[in-house]
């Protein structure tokens, strides 16, 4: 392939007025995007801005609802399920697509094994794998089993796989999230080299410094809409962050009430370490709504699960009032009045095949009868109460949870957690995948709870939500608490600066 | 949250005909059809005597299957129950032959207690290997299946272990052959055990935990349920149910051998599945299980009474039944 000046080639792949909806919910609104030959194009946006959907549309994993995709200037309908690889379009997924029991070589040549006279030419394949790995500066053995590799090495294998397929267009979704600095640099060197020979890259990342270092152009999406495309040289981290956020808060949120400074500390976490979380310290006061912000994978959920006793702690202490919570004992946490509501309502929150009553009382069965006996009448009363309190609207009280709408499921999950009448409520992603009306109800419920003296921790990837609800916000990055924002500091740009690593302050 | 109750919430909707869970009813419909078929094949079939006989013979599998309902509902599987029957029975008879206690009545009582304890311990072993050892229940109980069977063969030196005291035999006989108020004792035992099991499963905290663990262990854990403890207890209950079956089995022949209870685990699992309990866990239908065990025995009985199918095909027919039951279950799931 002939060499082209960076970012100056012809357009190889583009989206023209592409819209996409999933079961009635529109996530992309008439987005334009073009990728030139031999450029590294960053795709930026907040969680839920539509980056992943756009990547899927451009790689054939999803078909656009309207609009078209052009390959080399000609409209195409890309084949689904990764078959677009045959056209030179390769996606390196955030989640790995590697079979654990194969070796590195077998993975690289999966589906296109080299054979001579019908017999696998293992020697050739091993040599070829070694060559690609060396090119990437990776020391992984070509005969190692995938299951024995670290997460970073697996990522390397994915990248080697894409490179070894002579891809023309490579999508990388957060490829450096699990790589060390050295590995990242080796990857970037390789990406630049490939770019100079005409390969095009779409680079999805939250790390602003990497984007400014590596990419030629940046496209920013916000709420499913195209905001700006510009050469990276003309932007800096600050201005990209500004483009990604910058929207006004609506009246979705209830009035904030700040707790008094002298309110009692109901929860204190001291020097907590887990597999991923490092040295977490924070306090929660009575009646406070404390927000936890950060990128996906920043360790917020792991920290909360460690506090609630769902995830092992390596060291550190969690105190509720004067009581020290034992590690890994969710029942002790519940007894101390601490409840955790998972963000994963479908696989960790609700029994989808069971009815509302079973789900509602599962965490609080000892309230419904003595000596292991369950009173149906008592459970029925609890359900009627919960349906009134949380406005769970279903036609038939016997419906199984799996058939309820996302909003009703979320309310049921909240009701279930509230059945143990906690003094401290940790809500992980309170409004993921639910409609605006239910969101508003949940926000007002959280605010009312805090006014009644309950303390709430809200973990959310949606910044407006955290800003609209919380009086104090903790920002996490790569397993550490990197900032605590109060009062005027609470705005999207500031949170973005902390969570992207542009700013960091010692935590009191 | 605002208390704007919708109008539909006001009146509790009445249970309508369509609301009935077809999967819960299916085994009983199948039973009714079988009874009808049997009556057509041979008029003697529908007689109370014959049916009581069939029910009595299905008692062993029924009791084991009640335990299997707990294990399967919690998402596990126990393949060792057939071997466990043989193992517990041989220990029980060896103990009775040992003459440790002079009074035959006391001896039998002690032997029954021993059987229940050994059964519970065998179940506990299965449970701990699966939960603490974190071994797939299929593999774990495949292993103990071999162990219990092997121990039985060793205890019996490849032959049979027979109850020697005639006095004990006479005293113990009614436990299987006895009749109370016109109902054979084994049928009464099965009904009592099933009632207790149904109460535990549907009216007690533990039963709710079993179903929660079986349908989604993550949700159970996040709800503060001690998942491993629930699973282990299910195996213990299975062991106790096996022991109860043994307590009825020993007086029947007064003897046991290395081949006792072979393939009973498959029959028990078949009964559970026919009864409408999902093999992947999460739904328990213990009355359906009893119905399933009865159906299995009925099919054999009908084949015996009819002249057009060889009774040597019983195994094949039972195998076909489990496949049909699964297909029916699946199609009912799709419809509902």
Interface residues (C-beta under 8 A of the other chain):
Chain A: X310 X330 X331 X334 X340 X342 X344 X347 X348 X349 X350 X351 X352 X353 X354 X358 X361 X362 X363 X365 X366 X369 X372 X373 X374 X376 X387 X388 X389 X390 X391 X393 X395 X396 X397 X398 X411 X416 X441 X442 X444 X445 X448
Chain B: X1 X2 X3 X4 X5 X6 X8 X9 X12 X13 X19 X203 X204 X205 X206 X208 X209 X211 X212 X215 X216 X218 X219 X220 X221 X222 X223 X224 X225 X226 X282 X283
